């Protein structure tokens, strides 16, 4: 999750738009392989929509305009027609600030947890990025800000979609955005601990930020410094 990824080729993106929406390009690969996204424990295929559709759906779910998966599937198809002029699958997906920011990753997340939870998780991601940038921690990549962002995203998702669904989304993100082995260990650990710190109930965002910041201070999370993993109560 630490670098800019390119789609296999612009030709693959063109295939996605030209063919019925049942396939997506595997990213982070040198091949032009096409893979199908299976719905959770089922054989149904997930339609592929542009990021314009996903961005609109994220906002509508956040506003409570779409509340069930059935409504979401209908609205996604409707938006696909309305936004056809914007229906371009971007050849680039930038990591920073980019949780669930590529068509392939978003399609896979929807296949794992359904559209409502996937779009809720994407909204949580935007909040996590914003809060991390305002957190006062340095190190957006591999540093303490990175650790905070992952942990806060996962505690938010746990509150809003449940721990098991949060894990599915977080694991999907890491699968589509692999870094080094050390980076993967850091991210998986911080994701897991973030979920484990959820206190139950319906705490506010500010309450969850406090929980994660307390965890940062007491060394519950990991970050990378000097080529090594350290707990977040360690300072160089």
LINUR-V609041 format. One record per residue. N is the residue number from 1. RES is the residue in one small letter. PSI is psi as a letter, one per 40 degrees, with the letter a starting at -180 (* if undefined). Layout:
n = (N | N)
res = (RES | RES)
psi = (PSI | PSI)
This chain:
n = (1 | 2 | 3 | 4 | 5 | 6 | 7 | 8 | 9 | 10 | 11 | 12 | 13 | 14 | 15 | 16 | 17 | 18 | 19 | 20 | 21 | 22 | 23 | 24 | 25 | 26 | 27 | 28 | 29 | 30 | 31 | 32 | 33 | 34 | 35 | 36 | 37 | 38 | 39 | 40 | 41 | 42 | 43 | 44 | 45 | 46 | 47 | 48 | 49 | 50 | 51 | 52 | 53 | 54 | 55 | 56 | 57 | 58 | 59 | 60 | 61 | 62 | 63 | 64 | 65 | 66 | 67 | 68 | 69 | 70 | 71 | 72 | 73 | 74 | 75 | 76 | 77 | 78 | 79 | 80 | 81 | 82 | 83 | 84 | 85 | 86 | 87 | 88 | 89 | 90 | 91 | 92 | 93 | 94 | 95 | 96 | 97 | 98 | 99 | 100 | 101 | 102 | 103 | 104 | 105 | 106 | 107 | 108 | 109 | 110 | 111 | 112 | 113 | 114 | 115 | 116 | 117 | 118 | 119 | 120 | 121 | 122 | 123 | 124 | 125 | 126 | 127 | 128 | 129 | 130 | 131 | 132 | 133 | 134 | 135 | 136 | 137 | 138 | 139 | 140 | 141 | 142 | 143 | 144 | 145 | 146 | 147 | 148 | 149 | 150 | 151 | 152 | 153 | 154 | 155 | 156 | 157 | 158 | 159 | 160 | 161 | 162 | 163 | 164 | 165 | 166 | 167 | 168 | 169 | 170 | 171 | 172 | 173 | 174 | 175 | 176 | 177 | 178 | 179 | 180 | 181 | 182 | 183 | 184 | 185 | 186 | 187 | 188 | 189 | 190 | 191 | 192 | 193 | 194 | 195 | 196 | 197 | 198 | 199 | 200 | 201 | 202 | 203 | 204 | 205 | 206 | 207 | 208 | 209 | 210 | 211 | 212 | 213 | 214 | 215 | 216 | 217 | 218 | 219 | 220 | 221 | 222 | 223 | 224 | 225 | 226 | 227 | 228 | 229 | 230 | 231 | 232 | 233 | 234 | 235 | 236)
res = (x | x | x | x | x | x | x | x | x | x | x | x | x | x | x | x | x | x | x | x | x | x | x | x | x | x | x | x | x | x | x | x | x | x | x | x | x | x | x | x | x | x | x | x | x | x | x | x | x | x | x | x | x | x | x | x | x | x | x | x | x | x | x | x | x | x | x | x | x | x | x | x | x | x | x | x | x | x | x | x | x | x | x | x | x | x | x | x | x | x | x | x | x | x | x | x | x | x | x | x | x | x | x | x | x | x | x | x | x | x | x | x | x | x | x | x | x | x | x | x | x | x | x | x | x | x | x | x | x | x | x | x | x | x | x | x | x | x | x | x | x | x | x | x | x | x | x | x | x | x | x | x | x | x | x | x | x | x | x | x | x | x | x | x | x | x | x | x | x | x | x | x | x | x | x | x | x | x | x | x | x | x | x | x | x | x | x | x | x | x | x | x | x | x | x | x | x | x | x | x | x | x | x | x | x | x | x | x | x | x | x | x | x | x | x | x | x | x | x | x | x | x | x | x | x | x | x | x | x | x | x | x | x | x | x | x)
psi = (e | e | i | h | i | i | i | d | i | d | d | d | d | d | d | d | d | d | i | i | g | e | i | i | h | h | i | f | i | e | i | f | i | h | i | i | h | h | i | h | f | i | e | i | i | h | i | h | i | i | d | d | d | d | d | d | d | d | d | d | d | d | e | e | d | h | e | i | d | d | d | d | d | d | d | d | d | d | d | d | d | d | f | d | d | e | g | h | h | h | e | i | h | h | d | h | e | f | h | f | e | i | d | d | d | d | d | d | d | d | d | d | e | i | d | d | d | d | d | d | d | d | d | d | d | d | d | d | d | d | d | d | d | e | d | e | i | i | g | d | h | e | a | d | d | d | d | d | d | d | d | d | d | d | d | d | d | d | d | d | e | i | d | d | d | d | d | d | d | d | d | d | d | d | d | e | g | i | a | i | d | d | d | d | d | d | d | d | d | d | d | d | d | d | d | d | e | h | e | i | a | g | i | i | d | d | d | d | d | d | d | d | d | d | d | d | d | e | f | e | i | i | i | h | h | f | e | i | h | i | i | e | e | h | h | *)
